[in-house]
Amino acid sequence: MVGTDNNLYTCPGISVWLPCNQVPNSGSVKSIEQFNDGTFLGVGMDNNLYTRTSIGASWNWVENSGSVVDVTILSGGGILGTAPDGNLYLRPTLYQNWVLISGGCCVVSTTQMLDGSILGVGPDQALYKKATLNDNWVYLPNSNSIVSVGIAPANGIMFSPVLIGIAPDKSLWGKSTRDLSSWWTQLPGGLRALDLVQLYTASFLVVGTDYQLYDCKSPLSTDCRLIANSGSVKSIQHLTPSASPSDMKLAGVGLDNQVYTRTGIDGTWSLVQNAGTVVDVTSYQGLLYGTAPDGTMYTKKDLNDPWVYVPNSCCVISTGVAPDGSLFGVGTDNAVYKWQGQGWNYIQNSQTVIGVTGSWI
């Protein structure tokens, strides 16, 4: 891929949590494509075409190849170029001249879909589509705001184990569990929450700032469905994560610090007897962990069992489980700690949060 510094980078997948490596001597380009034989085609800062035979080779200028700002190699072998004025040009082979395509104006970049249709990004940063090169552009609703578009293989979109932290303003932040000492990165999308848990269906059950439950497609989006009759809770946990949404059993902490359960996302809350007083619950290693108002942890195997004190567990305000099964807690200093069975270990660069959970993103 082309970085914002106009150098090439190799990345193991499309994920903010996977590091990319800069390719030495790969700049400066603003568009990149690859032929079937492995040769790379790039657009230089001078709007001319350049090729390199391999990722580590040098760039070679293609004569009479300007002036374009973006290129797309078509499935038929031709090269589609976007001119600075937004018009499209085609050259059947690398060394033939550009030919103007009627009805091509105006886009800033293009890509070809698997069905042969062309996607373009307009100057208004919206997506447009044409079924064939000679068709007119058709606006795609709800496609703003982007500056470029490309096609990624399904196996290129990789999910990474992430620790999600909830900031005091209820915004969501993340850090890779492979590098817990790294700094928090704010999650895009603008979702705000009091608590959340990932379901086996890959969707997320979120406690909103209004203490209602929401069924959300991702923590990176506000595309959520309000769950009827789901309030008022401040902590949520699934007890049967592999069950279907209609059968899974959920535990929540009400505003009265009592534990409630419901069967199915759209079920109704039922009070659990002898389950107070806690401010947060987490399912960990077959037990339900409850965080008491004084910061100590208690466990119970069955919902109706009495709470059992966990030694050396003070002091946290909430807990959550990472994708690898590790238990994390937020201390009274709003930093994250990892449970080691006999006490908490401080995680560097983990302030300032009020809640924590794990997810694959």
N, C-alpha and C positions, 0 to 999 in steps of 0.2 A: 504494500500500500504506500501511498504518497503522504508523508507527514506534513504538518503545518509549516515545517521548515523547508519544504520542497525536496527533501531527501527520501529515499526509499527505505522501507522497513519491512522485515519479515515478522509475522505474528503467527503464533500457533492456532489462533482462532479469533473469532469476533467476540471479544469480551473485554470489558474495562479492567478486569482483574488479572488478565494474562499479559505479561510483559512482552513488548516488541523489541527487536534488535535492529539498530540502524545498519544499513548496508554501506560499507565504506565506499567513498568516491562515487556515490549514486546520484548526487544532485547536479544541476537543479532542474527539476521537472514539475509539471503541474497536472499531468494526466499520465496514466500507465495502462497498458494492455499487454497481452501475451498471445503470440501466434501458436498454432498447434505444434510447431517444431520446437517450441521452447524459447524462441527469440522474443525479447521484450521490445515493445514499441512505446516511446514516450514523447510527450510534447514539452519542449524546452521553454525557458522563460522568454525566448525570442520568438515563440509561436511557430517554430519549425519542428519537424519530426526527427527523432533520433532512435537508433536501435542499439541493443546490446545482446550478444549471443547467449549470455548466461547472466545469472544474478550478480556474479562477481566480475564480469567483464567491463570494458569501458564503453562509453557512449560513442556512437558513430553518426554523424550528421547525414541526413537524407536530403540530397539536392532537390531544389524546386518543390519543397514540401510545405512551405508556409502559404497562407497564414491561418493557423487554427489555434484554438484554446483548449480543445478536448478531442479525443479520438475514441472510437468504438470499433473493434474488429467484428465484423458481421459473420454470421454462421456460414454464409456463402463464400467467405474469403475476402470480400471487399473491405475497405476502410472508410468509415463514416467520420467526417470531420466537422466540428462546429467552429464557424468563423467568428471573429470578434464582434461582427454585427448581428450575430444570432442566426445566420443562414446556415443550412447544411450543405455539405459538399461530399461527393463520393469519388474515391479513386479505386478502380477495380483491382489493382495490384499496388504494391508499395512504391514502385518507380514510375507509375503512370500519373498523368495530370489530374488535378481536382476538377470535377464536373458538378456544376450547381444543380441542386435538387429543388424543383418547384414546390412551393408550399412548405418549405422547411423552416421558415422564420416564425417565431423567434425563440430560441432556447439558449441556455448557457452550457449545457452538458447533456449527454445521452448515454443510454445503455440498451442492449437488446435482450428481450425476454426469451425464455425457452421456446415459446410458441412463435418466435420470429417477429413479433411486434416490437415497436420502438418506444421506449420511455424517454421523455425529455424533461429537464428542469427549466421552467420559464424564468424570465427576469423578475417575476413576482414571487419566486421561490416556491411555486406550486408545481405539481406533476402534471404532465400532459402525455397523451398516448396516441400513436398512430399505428393502425394495423399493418400497413405496408409503408415503404419509404415515400410513395407518391400520394398517400392519403393526407388529409388535413389533421392538424393536432386537435385532440379532444381533451378538454379539461377533466381531471380526476378530482372529484369533491373531497374535501377534508384532507388534502395532501400537503398543505403548508406546514412548516417552513423548512426548506432544505436548500442546499447549494449544490449537491451532487447526488447521484444515485447509481447503484450497482447491484448485481445479482450475486448472492452468496449461496454456495451449496449447503444443504441441510447439515452436513457433518462439519461445516465450518463455523456454525453458531454453537459455541461451547458454553456450558454452564459451569460456574466455579463455586466452590464452597465459600460462603461469605458470612461474616459476622455483622449483623445489622444493629446499629446503635440508634436509640431514639433520643434526640436532643431535647433540652428543656423547652424549646419552642415547638416540640412535637414533629420536627422535620426528621427525615431518615438519612442515616449515614452508613457507610459500609467500609469494611476492610477485609482483605483476603485472609482466611484462616491459615494460609501457607506463610503469611508474614504478619503476624499479629502485632508486631511492634511498629508497623507502618502507620502513617497518619490516616485519619478518617477521610473518606471521600463522600461528598454529599451525593445522594442518589437523585438522578434527574426525575422529572415527572411531577414534583410538587405534592406528593401524597404526605399527609400528616396523620399520625396515629398515636394512641396511648399504648397499644400492644398489637402484635400480629403473630400469626403462626402459619407456616406453609403446610398445605394439605397434600396428600399423596397425588391428587389430581393436578398438581403443579400450580393451582390457584392459591390465594391467600385469604385467610380469615382475619379481618382487621377490626380492632376496636377504635372507632373514630373518636375525635375530640369531643363529640357529643355523647359518648358512652354507649353508642349504638354499634351493632355489628354490621360489617360490610363484607361482601364477597367480591374480592378484587382479583383481576387477572394477573397483576404483577405489582410489586412494590415500586416499580418504575413508572407507574401510571395512575391517574385518578379514575380510570375506567372501572368503577365499582358499582355494585348493586346493594342498596340498603336492604337489610334483612328485617322483615316485619316482626314486631314484638320481640326485639332482641336486646333491648336495654333494661336496666342500666348496669353495665359492668365496666370494670377498669383493667381486668386481666383475663386472658383467654388461653385455653390449652386443649388440644385434642387428646383423648385417652385411647382411642382406637384409630390410629392414623391410616391404617390400610383399608378401613371400611369405606363404603360408598358415602357420598355426601348426605344421603337420606338415612343412613344407618349409623354413622359415626357418633360416638359419645363425646360430648364436650363438657369441660368444666370451666366455670367463670367465677370471678370474685366480684360480688356486688358492691355498691357504694356503702353498704353496711358492714363490709369486711367479712361477710358470710360467703360460703361456697355454694354455687348453684350448678346444676347439670341440665343438659338438654340432649335429646337424642335426635340427631339430624340437624343440619344447618338451619332449617326452617322450623324446628321444633319449638317447644316452650320451656321456660326455665322452671326447675323444681329445686326447692331448698334442700340441701343436704344437712341432716341433723348432726349436731355436735361437730360442725366443721369450721366454726369461727375460733379465733379471730385472726385473719390473715389479710395481707394487702396484695399478694401475688401468688400464683400457682404455676408450677412447671412439672411436666412429666419427665422423669429421669430414671433410667435403669429399672423400669417396672414399678416405680414408686411415684406417688404424687408428693412433690415438695411444696411446702407452703412457707412463705416469708411472713413472719410475725411483724407487728408494728414496731417492735424493739430491735428489728434487724436480724434476729436469729431464725434458723430454719428448723422446720419440723417435717416429718414424713408420715405417710400412711399408705398401706398397700391396697386396702379397700376403702372406698369412699366413706363407708360407715364406721371404719375403725377410728379409734382415738388418735390424735396427733402424737408422734414420738419425737422428742427433742434430738437434734443433731449436734453432737459436741463440736466445739471450735468453729461454729458456723457464723458467728457474729463478726462483722455486721454488714448486711446488704439490704438494699431497698427493693430489689427485684432480681429475678434470675431468668436464664434462658439456655437452651441447648443448641450447640453448634452442629453442623451437618455430620461431623465425625463422632458425635455422641458426647462430647465434652460439655460439662456444666460450667456456665459463666454467671457471674453476679455483678451487679452494680453496687459499689460501695457508697457509704454516706458522703464520700468526697467526689462522687459522680465519676469515678474511674472504674474500669472493668477489671475484674479479678477472675482467675480460673481456679475451680475447685479441684484439689488434689487428694481428696479423701480424708485428710486430717486438717485441712485449713485452706485458706485462700492465698493464691499467688498473684501479685500485682502485674498487670499488663501495661507495658510502656506505651506512651502516646495514646491513651485510651479515654482521656477526658475530652469533653464534658457531656455525659449522657445520663438519662434517667431510666432507661430500659435497654435490654439487649435480647436478641434472639438470633437463630441461625437460619440460613436459607441457601438454596442453590439459585444463582442468578447468572 
